[in-house]
């Protein structure tokens, strides 16, 4: 594909269309996609979601190993308290980095909580219903994802 004409490139730069190598020029003249040096930080919801996801990725294996010897009931309460603290902190923190850190903390117990909760739920179910419980916990996401296609 040949590069656009000079006039088309200038039009794209003014409208915010992508230029070469995932670089965008914003209306205020700053560029995105090449680091934060020399430009303002523009927080978006995507960055907060990424902070939460990073907390999930780091927290799931670390908390699973660190809390493996705890009683399941106390572990669920502790993990729920961490989620509560992270969500409350993200609700009252006024600045970008504080919200990102709070979302990271709220994401830490995500994997450990759902893993422990499924073990507790399976232990509470009668033995004849455990297969159905496992199938329903996997079946709903599968049905949902297949309906979206």
Backbone as a ProteinNet text record, in pm:
[ID]
protein_1_A
[PRIMARY]
XXXXXXXXXXXXXXXXXXXXXXXXXXXXXXXXXXXXXXXXXXXXXXXXXXXXXXXXXXXXXXXXXXXXXXXXXXXXXXXXXXXXXXXXXXXXXXXXXXXXXXXXXXXXXXXXXXXXXXXXXXXXXXXXXXXXXXXXXXXXXXXXXXXXX
[TERTIARY]
84.9	0	88.9	62.3	145.3	104.1	201.4	167	69.3	-13	-111.1	-43.5	-115.6	-63.7	-46.2	32.5	62.2	-64.6	-153.9	-277	-365.4	-372.9	-454.4	-396.8	-262.9	-199.9	-231.4	-225.7	-257.5	-404	-491.8	-633.4	-652.8	-584	-595.5	-540.6	-431.8	-373	-469.3	-539.4	-634.9	-755.9	-796.6	-917.4	-889.2	-762.1	-729.8	-720.5	-722.3	-709.9	-569.9	-554.9	-422.1	-325.8	-203.4	-97.4	-12.6	113	200.4	235.6	250.7	300.5	216.3	85.5	-8.1	8	50.3	69	-52.8	-103	-217.4	-177	-231	-209	-340.4	-338.5	-461	-485.8	-602.2	-638.8	-552.4	-500.4	-416.9	-271.1	-242	-108.1	-15	-57.4	28.7	8.5	108.6	97.5	80.6	9.6	-11	57.2	103.8	162.4	313.4	378	523.6	573.1	517.5	564.6	499.8	518.3	453.2	546.3	665.5	759.6	710.5	698.8	662.4	514.7	430.1	287.5	210.3	87.9	4.4	-46.3	-75.1	-129.9	-282.3	-340.9	-484.8	-544.5	-598.3	-653.6	-781.6	-794	-916.2	-957.5	-1078.8	-1127.4	-1048.6	-994.8	-916.5	-795	-732.7	-614.7	-650.6	-766.2	-809.2	-845	-903.3	-932.8	-803.2	-703.9	-573.7	-507.1	-520.7	-463.9	-531	-663.1	-735.7	-688.9	-676.8	-634.3	-492.3	-405.9	-269.8	-272.1	-360.7	-376.4	-424.7	-514.7	-563.8	-450.3	-372.8	-264.5	-158	-125.9	-23.6	-81.2	-200.9	-257	-303.9	-352.9	-408.6	-305.8	-190.7	-95.8	-30.4	-2.6	65.3	-25.3	-150.1	-241.3	-281.7	-289.4	-323.5	-216.2	-90.4	18.8	28.8	16.9	34.5	-75.9	-195.8	-308.5	-355.4	-272.4	-316.1	-347.2	-291.1	-313.8	-421.6	-482.7	-587.6	-717.7	-800.9	-935.3	-1014.5	-1092.8	-1160.1	-1255.7	-1327.8	-1423.9	-1350.4	-1243.5	-1166.7	-1098.1	-1054.4	-990.7	-1089.7	-1211.6	-1312.5	-1343.5	-1350.8	-1376.3	-1260.3	-1136.7	-1019.6	-1014.9	-1037.7	-1033.8	-1145.4	-1263.3	-1373.8	-1341.2	-1273.6	-1234.4	-1132.6	-1040.5	-942.8	-1012.9	-1109	-1186.6	-1261.9	-1322.2	-1396.9	-1306	-1189.6	-1096.3	-1050.1	-1017.2	-974.5	-1083	-1206.1	-1316.4	-1351.3	-1348.3	-1373.1	-1263.5	-1139.2	-1028.6	-1040.8	-1081.1	-1096.1	-1214.4	-1311	-1425.7	-1392.9	-1302.3	-1275	-1143.2	-1059.4	-930.7	-950	-898	-922.4	-825	-708.1	-610.6	-596.6	-537.6	-527.1	-446.2	-328.3	-242.8	-304.2	-374.5	-442	-552.6	-629	-735.9	-676.3	-569.1	-505.3	-450.1	-388.5	-336.3	-450.3	-560.2	-674.5	-737.7	-746	-799.2	-707	-575.8	-479.6	-502.3	-518.5	-542.6	-674.7	-777.1	-906.7	-898.7	-808.7	-794.3	-710.9	-629.3	-540.9	-614.1	-723.3	-786	-883.5	-900.1	-1001.9	-989.4	-875.7	-858.3	-864.6	-801.4	-803.2	-944.4	-1020.2	-1155.9	-1244.9	-1244.8	-1333.8	-1292	-1162.3	-1116.7	-1160.1	-1141.5	-1181.2	-1333	-1405	-1551.4	-1606.4	-1544.7	-1593.3	-1563.9	-1451.3	-1420.5	-1519.6	-1549.2	-1645	-1784.5	-1823.8	-1955.9	-1965.8	-1859.1	-1860.5	-1866	-1799.4	-1801.5	-1939.4	-2012.6	-2144.5	-2251.1	-2227.9	-2328.1	-2326.6	-2440.8	-2442.7	-2359.9	-2300.3	-2213.2	-2279.9	-2408.8	-2476.5	-2492.6	-2481.5	-2502	-2371.5	-2256.5	-2129.4	-2096.5	-2125.7	-2099.3	-2185.8	-2310	-2400.3	-2354.2	-2304.8	-2253.1	-2132.3	-2039.8	-1921.9	-1962.4	-2057.7	-2102.2	-2170.5	-2248.8	-2316.8	-2220	-2113.1	-2018	-1937.3	-1918.6	-1850.4	-1949.6	-2068.3	-2164.8	-2218.4	-2244.2	-2299.5	-2203.3	-2074.2	-1985.2	-1974.5	-1978.2	-1971.8	-2096.3	-2212.4	-2335.6	-2337	-2290.9	-2288.3	-2194.9	-2076	-1981.7	-2028.9	-2097.6	-2146.3	-2265.5	-2341	-2454.8	-2408.6	-2288.6	-2239.2	-2182.6	-2161	-2099.5	-2200.2
-117.5	0	123.2	214.9	335	434.8	517.5	616.9	719.8	777.4	875.2	1002.5	1076.3	1204.4	1300.6	1401.3	1498.5	1562.6	1600	1664.5	1570.9	1442.7	1345.5	1320.1	1318.5	1296.2	1410.2	1531	1645.6	1641.6	1599.8	1588.7	1483.5	1369.9	1264.6	1311.4	1386	1434.8	1528.2	1612.4	1703.3	1629.5	1521.2	1451.4	1343.4	1313.1	1211.4	1072.6	1056.3	924.4	869.9	737.4	680.4	716	742.3	763.1	637.5	648.3	533	476	345.2	273.1	300.7	293.4	311.6	446.7	547.5	678.8	762.9	830.3	919	1059.3	1155.6	1294.1	1346.4	1392.2	1441.2	1586.4	1633.7	1771	1874.5	1840.4	1937	1931.4	1851.8	1850.1	1747.5	1676.1	1574.3	1443	1357.9	1229.4	1118.5	1013.4	897.7	778.3	686.1	564.4	562	670.1	674.1	720.2	668.8	703.3	829.4	853.9	966.5	1086	1080.8	1191.1	1310.2	1422.7	1545.1	1559.6	1477.6	1493.5	1464.9	1511	1490.9	1348.5	1305.6	1172.2	1182.1	1105.5	1109.1	978.8	977.1	852.5	813.4	684.7	631.6	509.4	464.1	345.6	221.3	217.9	101.3	81.5	189.5	178.1	123.8	159.7	107.2	-40.9	-80.8	-222.2	-301.4	-243.6	-310	-323.4	-224.1	-232.8	-345.6	-358.3	-466.4	-601.9	-613.4	-739.5	-776.5	-677.7	-704.9	-755.5	-699.8	-749.1	-893.1	-929.1	-1067	-1161.6	-1123.2	-1210	-1230.1	-1125.5	-1137.2	-1200.1	-1160.2	-1203.2	-1346.8	-1400	-1535.7	-1639.5	-1650.8	-1752.9	-1719.6	-1592.2	-1554.5	-1580.2	-1535.1	-1556	-1702.1	-1775.7	-1917.6	-1993.5	-1962.6	-2028.8	-1977.4	-1846.2	-1787.5	-1825.2	-1851.7	-1879.3	-2024.7	-2112.5	-2251.4	-2325.4	-2283.2	-2352.5	-2287.9	-2180.2	-2113.5	-2190.7	-2174.3	-2230.8	-2157.5	-2231.4	-2176.7	-2062.1	-2074.6	-1969.5	-1839.2	-1847	-1727.3	-1668.9	-1757	-1711.6	-1633.7	-1685.4	-1614	-1476.8	-1469.9	-1341.5	-1244.2	-1293.8	-1209.3	-1157.1	-1244.7	-1203.5	-1105	-1127	-1032.6	-896.9	-897.6	-771.4	-695.8	-767.6	-701.3	-638	-708.8	-652.5	-528.3	-534.3	-420.9	-300.3	-321.7	-211.5	-150.6	-234.4	-183.4	-104.4	-152.3	-80.9	48.5	47.5	171.4	273.5	227.7	319.3	378.8	298.7	353.2	449	435.6	526.1	662.1	666.4	792.8	858.1	789.6	846.3	945.8	1067.2	1167.4	1166.3	1104.3	1114.2	984	995.1	883.2	766.8	793.4	685.1	615.3	689.1	629.3	533.7	574.6	487.9	363.1	381.6	266.5	169.2	221.5	135	64.4	135.4	74.1	-35	-13.6	-117.2	-238	-215	-324.9	-407.5	-339.6	-408.6	-483.9	-425.5	-493.3	-617.8	-619.8	-734.9	-847.4	-818.8	-920.7	-1047.4	-1038.8	-1162.2	-1228	-1175.3	-1224.4	-1374.5	-1417.7	-1559.2	-1650.9	-1609.9	-1692.2	-1702.3	-1592.7	-1595.1	-1691.3	-1680.5	-1765.4	-1911.7	-1936.4	-2074.7	-2133.8	-2057.4	-2104.8	-2116.8	-2021.6	-2026.2	-2148	-2186.3	-2305	-2432	-2436.8	-2552.5	-2562.3	-2449.5	-2448.1	-2486.8	-2435.4	-2468.4	-2617.6	-2675	-2818.1	-2900.8	-2854.3	-2927.9	-2921	-2812.2	-2797.3	-2876.7	-2904.5	-2975.5	-3124.4	-3189.7	-3334	-3403	-3517.1	-3583.8	-3610.4	-3635.8	-3663.8	-3538.2	-3420.5	-3295.2	-3225	-3277.8	-3208.2	-3196.2	-3299.6	-3290.9	-3183.5	-3178.2	-3077.1	-2936.6	-2920.3	-2791.1	-2750.6	-2842.2	-2812.1	-2781	-2854.6	-2831	-2695.5	-2656.6	-2528	-2412	-2429.3	-2320.2	-2299.5	-2403.7	-2389.7	-2369.2	-2419.9	-2415.2	-2276.9	-2198	-2064.2	-1976.5	-1969.2	-1889.7	-1943.7	-2075.3	-2131.2	-2095.8	-2104	-2067.8	-1919.4	-1838.5	-1694.2	-1659.9	-1717.9	-1685.8	-1739	-1853.3	-1905	-1823.2	-1763.1	-1680.5	-1547.3	-1503.7	-1374.8	-1381.2	-1499.5	-1511.6	-1501.6
0	0	0	-87.9	-97.7	9.7	53.4	156.1	101.8	188.7	141.8	91.3	10.2	-38	78.6	57.2	163.4	217.7	132.1	176.2	255.8	214.9	287.5	426.2	435.1	565.8	661.3	612.6	697.5	740.1	650.2	686.3	794.1	780.2	882.1	1015.3	1014.7	1139.4	1211.1	1136.3	1199.8	1255.2	1190.2	1233.7	1338.1	1365.7	1464.7	1407	1273.3	1211.9	1234.6	1235.7	1257.4	1144.3	1183.1	1085.9	1081.1	1054.1	1042.3	1179.5	1188.1	1305.7	1430.7	1418	1530.1	1599.2	1530.2	1589.8	1558.4	1657.7	1638	1679	1611.1	1649.1	1701.9	1824.7	1886.1	1846.7	1877.8	1841.6	1912.3	2032.6	2103.6	2058.7	1955.9	1899.7	1960.7	2064.8	2124.2	2052.1	2056.3	1988.5	2089.4	2049.4	2135.1	2072.2	2154.2	2102.6	2107	2147.9	2152.8	2289.2	2396.8	2530.4	2583.1	2711.6	2776.7	2791.6	2733.9	2748.5	2669.3	2735	2667.3	2636	2691.2	2665.9	2793.2	2796.8	2914.7	2923.2	3045.2	3066.9	3056.8	2965.7	2943.6	2994.7	3117.4	3169.4	3097.4	3073.8	3014.5	3095.5	3073.9	3143.5	3107.7	2986.1	2943.8	3032.1	3075.1	3159.3	3297.4	3349.1	3478.5	3468.3	3356.8	3333.9	3323.5	3259	3247.9	3383.6	3469.9	3604.5	3682.7	3670.2	3736.8	3683.4	3550.2	3489	3531.3	3542.6	3589.9	3733.7	3815.9	3952.5	3955.1	3864.7	3857.5	3820	3720.2	3672	3779.2	3851.7	3956.1	4081.7	4120	4247.1	4252.1	4141.8	4144.2	4187.5	4124.6	4169.8	4303.4	4326.4	4451.7	4571.5	4563.8	4676.2	4690.4	4582.2	4591.6	4669.2	4642.5	4714.1	4856.9	4875.5	5008	5105.8	5054.8	5143.8	5136.1	5085.7	5064.4	5194.1	5305.3	5432.7	5518.9	5468.6	5546.3	5536.6	5639.3	5635.7	5527	5450.4	5333.1	5366.8	5476.4	5513.2	5543.3	5623.1	5656.3	5532.2	5443	5320.3	5233.2	5220	5141.2	5201.3	5333.7	5398.5	5377.7	5387.1	5366	5222	5126.2	4986.3	4953.7	5009	4988.5	5051.3	5165.6	5229.8	5144.8	5081.2	4993.9	4874.4	4817.2	4705.5	4752.1	4869.7	4923.4	4943.4	5003.5	5027	4894.5	4797.5	4667	4596.9	4602.9	4537.5	4609.7	4742.2	4816.2	4788.5	4783.9	4755.6	4615.8	4519.6	4384.3	4375.1	4463.5	4461.9	4522.8	4619.2	4688.1	4648.7	4572.8	4533.7	4419.6	4433.3	4329.6	4211.9	4225.7	4117.7	4039.8	3921.5	3828.2	3884.6	3936.3	3986.4	4107.4	4190.1	4304.2	4262	4160.9	4110.5	4045	3967.9	3903	4007.6	4113	4219.8	4292.9	4316.5	4383.8	4297.6	4167.9	4078.5	4075.3	4082	4088.2	4215.1	4329	4456.4	4452.2	4392.6	4383.6	4295.8	4198.7	4111.6	4169.8	4270.4	4327.2	4371.8	4447.8	4497.3	4400.4	4282.2	4189.8	4162.2	4114.3	4078.9	4199.6	4308.5	4429.2	4486.5	4479.9	4533.7	4456.2	4322.8	4244.2	4248.5	4255.1	4271	4403.6	4510.9	4644	4655	4599	4605	4532.2	4420.3	4349.6	4428.1	4498.2	4583.1	4697.9	4759.6	4871.4	4821.9	4706	4651.7	4620.2	4564.9	4534.6	4661.9	4767.2	4894.1	4960.5	4936.8	4997.5	4922.1	4796.1	4715.6	4749.6	4739.1	4759.6	4649.7	4679.9	4582	4447.7	4445.7	4319.4	4232.7	4291.7	4219.2	4181.2	4220.4	4196.3	4047.9	3971.1	3827.5	3762.5	3803.4	3748.1	3786.3	3908.7	3952.9	3869.2	3846	3764.3	3621.1	3567.7	3430.3	3416.7	3516.3	3506.3	3521.2	3599.7	3614.8	3487.4	3407.1	3279	3165.7	3179.3	3070.4	3042.2	3145.7	3123.7	3044.5	3079.4	2994.2	2851.6	2835	2700.3	2619.7	2684.2	2615.1	2580.5	2672.9	2648.5	2534	2532.4	2425.6	2291.3	2290.4	2162.7	2111.5	2201	2158.1	2101.4	2139	2092.2	1951.9	1898.2	1765.6	1656.6
[MASK]
+++++++++++++++++++++++++++++++++++++++++++++++++++++++++++++++++++++++++++++++++++++++++++++++++++++++++++++++++++++++++++++++++++++++++++++++++++++

